[in-house]
Amino acid sequence: MPKTIKKLAVLTSGGDSPGMNAAIRSVVRTCAYHNIECFGVYRGYEGLIEGDFSPMDARSVRGIINKGGTILKSARSKEFRTKEGRQKAFDKLVEAEIDSLVVIGGDGSFTGALIFNQEFGFPVMGIPGTIDNDIVGTSHTLGFDTALNTVVDAIDKIRDTASSHNRLFFIEVMGRDVGHIALNAGIAGGAEEILIPEEDLGLDRLVESLNRSKKSGKTSSIVIVAEGDKIGKNIFQLKDYIDENMEGYDVRVSVLGHMQRGGPPSCFDRVLASRMGVKAVESLLEGQTNYMVGLINGKMELTPLDNAIKGKTKINLELLRVSDIMST
């Protein structure tokens, strides 16, 4: 394998997701395997600008594969969005003699990496870390599987209460622009309805569906709502509307919030992170740059960062149909 790099830096940026630590571990240990010096950058692009680097070896990442969050911390950097800020970051990398960068994050993080490469020709490689699974070029982003398991566990617990008290629960999950978490977790949790940004169910149809469920003998219901759903201004407005237009239900709201980002990564995410870290480092060694590593048809593949950023993931239409059938 041709060795084109000597010192590599890795950072995490944007919202944290389960599996980021496992990916950091994989990057560091792959560097150790290939005798490359590795540096961790603290607080994302903010740390890049400030030169907040720390050398990392195989032992420095022991015991983190099972940890949620990111040991390198994460932060959003307004300064890095400026040419002056990116120049500072480049100068710090040159000063430290670092010659390549692995960025673990989402589309905003990748946009910064792409611009940085275009301005300075600095080799970059992206690893998709976001629970929303909204990045083109991979079937799964780091943290998506873990977030699904967290949400399903919460739905199971809430259903116990819903069934005991004949209640209708609206459960809000993350997903401002996409409904991947809501759709998958809703099916797995046996939700009666799933509201996602990609499909406008409409208030009247929602009431009709809930009434149909009640007439079929259901005494409680679970409705999963992606935070970006467009039916109401927010989930509490939905509750008020149902209170006014349906009788016989005690309507409650549960917003799962940031608990979906936390917790130990699943086995799937740990393995995925390990594979992505190896692929990212070895692709840089081969002279590749401006790519994101991803899982496509079970294999690690490279997707140009530009495509990953500009592309839009599509909702699985088969899952929509499955959801309709299962809610009968």
C-alpha positions in Angstrom: 0.0 0.0 0.0 1.6 3.3 -1.0 2.2 5.6 2.0 1.3 9.2 1.1 0.8 10.6 4.6 2.9 10.7 7.8 0.7 12.6 10.3 -3.0 12.4 10.5 -5.6 14.3 12.6 -9.1 13.2 13.5 -11.9 15.4 14.8 -15.6 15.1 15.6 -18.0 17.8 14.6 -21.7 18.8 14.8 -24.1 16.8 16.9 -22.7 13.8 18.7 -23.8 10.3 17.9 -23.2 6.8 19.4 -20.3 5.2 17.6 -18.2 8.3 17.3 -15.8 7.0 19.9 -15.6 3.7 18.2 -14.7 5.5 15.0 -12.0 7.5 16.7 -10.6 4.3 18.1 -10.6 2.7 14.7 -8.8 5.7 13.1 -6.2 5.8 15.8 -5.4 2.1 15.8 -5.4 1.9 12.0 -2.8 4.7 12.1 -0.8 2.7 14.6 -1.0 -0.4 12.4 0.5 1.6 9.5 3.0 3.5 11.6 1.3 6.9 11.0 1.4 9.5 13.8 -2.2 10.3 14.8 -3.5 13.5 16.6 -6.9 14.1 18.1 -8.4 17.5 17.5 -10.5 18.7 20.4 -13.8 20.6 19.9 -14.1 20.1 16.2 -13.2 22.9 13.8 -12.9 25.3 16.8 -10.0 23.2 18.1 -8.5 23.1 14.6 -8.3 26.9 14.5 -6.8 27.0 18.0 -4.4 24.2 17.4 -5.9 22.1 20.2 -4.2 18.9 19.1 -3.1 15.9 21.2 -1.1 12.9 20.1 -3.0 9.6 20.3 -1.7 6.1 20.2 -3.3 2.6 20.4 -3.4 2.7 24.2 -5.0 6.2 24.4 -8.3 4.8 22.9 -8.6 1.8 25.1 -12.0 1.3 26.7 -13.9 3.8 24.5 -15.6 1.5 22.0 -18.6 1.1 24.2 -18.9 4.8 25.2 -21.5 7.1 23.8 -20.7 10.7 22.9 -17.1 11.7 21.8 -13.9 11.9 23.9 -12.7 14.6 21.5 -15.7 16.8 22.2 -17.7 18.6 19.5 -18.5 22.2 18.9 -19.9 24.4 16.1 -17.5 27.0 14.9 -18.7 30.2 13.4 -15.1 31.3 12.7 -14.4 28.3 10.5 -17.1 29.4 8.2 -14.9 32.4 7.3 -11.9 32.3 5.0 -9.8 33.9 7.8 -10.8 31.1 10.2 -10.0 28.4 7.8 -6.6 30.0 7.1 -5.8 29.9 10.8 -6.8 26.2 10.9 -4.5 25.4 7.9 -1.6 27.3 9.5 -2.0 25.3 12.7 -2.0 22.0 10.8 1.1 23.0 8.8 2.8 24.1 12.0 2.1 20.7 13.5 3.3 19.0 10.3 -0.1 17.2 10.0 -0.8 16.3 6.4 -4.3 14.7 6.4 -7.6 15.0 8.2 -10.5 12.6 9.1 -13.7 14.4 9.9 -16.5 12.5 11.7 -19.8 14.3 11.5 -22.8 15.2 9.3 -23.4 17.3 6.2 -22.5 20.6 7.8 -19.1 19.1 8.9 -18.5 17.7 5.5 -19.3 21.1 3.9 -16.5 22.6 6.0 -14.1 19.8 5.0 -14.9 20.2 1.3 -14.4 23.9 1.3 -11.2 23.5 3.3 -9.9 21.0 0.7 -10.8 23.2 -2.2 -9.1 26.3 -0.7 -5.9 24.6 0.5 -5.7 21.3 -1.2 -5.5 19.6 2.2 -6.4 15.8 2.1 -9.7 15.1 3.9 -11.9 12.0 4.4 -15.3 12.0 6.0 -17.0 9.4 8.3 -20.8 9.9 8.5 -21.8 10.3 12.2 -25.4 11.4 12.7 -28.4 9.6 14.2 -30.7 11.0 11.5 -29.3 8.7 8.7 -29.7 11.6 6.3 -26.4 11.3 4.4 -26.3 10.1 0.8 -23.7 7.4 0.1 -24.3 5.1 3.0 -27.2 2.9 4.0 -26.4 3.6 7.7 -24.8 6.5 9.4 -23.0 6.0 12.7 -25.5 6.2 15.6 -28.7 5.5 13.6 -29.0 1.9 14.7 -28.4 2.8 18.3 -30.9 5.7 18.2 -33.5 3.3 16.8 -33.0 0.8 19.6 -33.2 3.7 22.2 -36.5 5.0 20.7 -38.1 1.5 20.4 -37.2 0.8 24.1 -38.9 4.1 25.1 -42.0 3.3 23.0 -42.3 -0.1 24.6 -42.2 1.5 28.1 -44.7 4.2 27.1 -47.1 1.6 25.6 -47.3 -0.1 29.0 -48.7 3.1 30.5 -50.9 3.9 27.4 -52.5 0.4 27.6 -53.0 0.7 31.4 -54.9 4.0 31.2 -56.6 3.9 27.7 -54.3 6.8 26.7 -53.2 8.1 23.3 -49.6 9.1 23.3 -47.9 11.4 20.8 -44.1 10.5 20.9 -41.8 13.0 19.3 -38.5 11.7 17.9 -35.6 13.4 16.2 -35.7 14.1 12.5 -36.1 17.8 11.4 -35.8 17.0 7.7 -36.1 13.3 7.4 -38.3 10.6 8.9 -36.0 7.6 9.0 -36.0 7.3 12.8 -39.8 7.8 13.1 -40.7 5.4 10.3 -38.4 2.5 11.4 -39.0 2.9 15.1 -42.7 3.4 14.6 -43.0 0.1 12.8 -40.8 -1.7 15.3 -42.8 -0.2 18.2 -46.2 -1.0 16.7 -47.3 2.6 16.3 -50.8 3.2 15.0 -49.7 6.2 13.0 -46.3 7.6 12.0 -46.0 11.3 11.0 -42.9 12.3 9.0 -41.8 15.3 7.0 -41.8 13.4 3.7 -45.6 12.6 3.9 -48.3 15.0 4.8 -50.9 12.9 6.5 -53.2 15.8 7.4 -55.1 16.4 10.6 -58.4 15.1 9.2 -56.9 11.9 8.0 -55.1 11.5 11.4 -58.4 11.8 13.3 -60.1 9.4 10.8 -57.3 6.9 11.3 -57.4 7.1 15.1 -61.2 6.8 15.1 -60.9 3.7 12.8 -58.4 2.2 15.3 -60.7 2.9 18.2 -63.7 1.3 16.4 -61.6 -1.8 15.7 -61.3 -2.3 19.5 -58.0 -0.5 20.3 -58.2 1.1 23.7 -54.9 2.9 23.5 -52.8 4.3 20.6 -49.2 5.4 20.0 -48.5 8.0 17.3 -44.8 8.6 16.4 -44.1 12.2 15.3 -40.8 13.2 13.6 -39.9 16.7 14.9 -39.9 18.0 11.4 -43.5 16.8 10.6 -45.5 19.6 9.0 -49.0 18.8 10.1 -49.0 21.1 13.1 -46.8 23.9 14.4 -45.6 21.4 17.1 -46.6 18.2 18.8 -48.5 20.1 21.5 -50.7 21.7 18.9 -51.5 18.2 17.6 -52.5 17.1 21.1 -54.8 20.1 21.4 -56.4 19.3 18.1 -57.1 15.7 19.0 -58.4 16.7 22.4 -60.9 19.0 20.6 -61.9 16.5 17.9 -61.9 13.1 19.6 -63.6 11.7 22.7 -62.6 8.8 24.9 -58.9 9.3 24.8 -56.7 10.8 27.5 -54.1 12.4 25.2 -50.5 12.7 26.4 -47.2 13.9 24.8 -43.7 12.6 25.3 -40.7 14.3 23.7 -37.7 12.0 23.7 -35.2 14.7 22.9 -31.5 14.3 23.3 -31.7 10.9 25.0 -31.8 9.5 21.5 -28.2 10.6 21.0 -26.8 9.0 24.1 -25.9 5.6 25.4 -23.6 2.9 24.4 -23.5 2.2 20.7 -25.1 -1.0 19.5 -23.0 -3.9 18.2 -24.0 -2.8 14.6 -22.7 0.7 15.2 -19.5 -0.5 16.8 -18.7 -2.8 13.9 -19.7 -0.1 11.4 -17.5 2.5 13.1 -14.5 0.1 13.1 -14.9 -0.6 9.4 -15.3 3.0 8.5 -12.2 4.1 10.4 -10.0 1.5 8.7 -11.4 2.5 5.3 -11.0 6.2 5.9 -7.3 5.9 6.9 -6.3 3.4 4.2 -8.1 5.5 1.5 -6.0 8.5 2.5 -2.9 6.3 2.4 -3.9 5.4 -1.2 -4.0 9.1 -2.1 -7.7 9.5 -2.1 -9.2 12.7 -0.8 -12.5 14.6 -0.7 -14.5 11.4 -0.1 -16.9 10.0 2.5 -16.7 6.4 3.5 -20.1 4.6 3.6 -21.8 1.3 3.7 -23.4 0.3 0.4 -24.7 -3.2 -0.2 -22.7 -4.4 2.7 -19.4 -3.1 1.5 -17.3 -0.1 2.4 -17.4 2.4 -0.5 -16.3 5.9 -1.2 -18.7 8.7 -2.2 -17.5 12.2 -3.2 -18.1 14.7 -0.4 -19.9 17.0 -2.8 -22.4 14.2 -3.6 -22.9 13.3 0.0 -23.7 17.0 0.9 -25.9 17.8 -2.0 -27.8 14.5 -2.2 -31.1 13.9 -0.5 -32.0 10.6 1.1 -35.3 9.0 0.2 -37.8 7.5 2.5 -38.4 3.8 2.0 -41.8 3.5 0.3 -42.0 -0.2 1.2 -41.8 0.7 4.9 -44.6 3.2 4.4 -46.8 0.5 3.0 -45.8 -1.9 5.8 -46.7 0.8 8.3 -50.2 1.2 6.8 -50.8 -2.6 6.9 -49.5 -3.0 10.4 -51.7 -0.3 11.8 -54.9 -2.1 10.6 
